[in-house]
Amino acid sequence: MSKKLEQLRRQGMTHEGFREGYDARDGLIRLGDMLRQAREASGLTQEMLANKIGMAQPAISRLESGFGPHGPEMDTVMRFVHGCEAELVVSVKTKSSSEQRQHDVAAMAFETSL
């Protein structure tokens, strides 16, 4: 992240609304990073994966960036992961908070299929 972008993020984090929005997107950004890592580990370019699973390359890019108006649908994520010859493993873990306990459904890991 650029120095200027990091400075803006830190300033934004002082505002509750920004913090909540950032936290909500954080799971999608982490998911996108995991998807990119799975694709790279499989030796595929975005274009190669897109052709393999019948998606457009820009759609692959959006999934990997974690950006877009909504998070990806689960069947789209599974299509992506299977195209990488990988397996999607989803877990739910409880987070402790002084105010409340929350579930983290963005905890996802990939295992290579044998």
Buried (B, 14 or more C-beta within 10 A) or exposed (E): EEEEEEEEEEEEEEEEEBEEEBEEBEBBBBBBEBBBBBBEEBEBEBEBBBBBBEBEBEBBBBBBBBEEEEBBEEEBBEBBBBBBBBBBEEEEEEEEEEEEEEEEEBBBEBEEEE
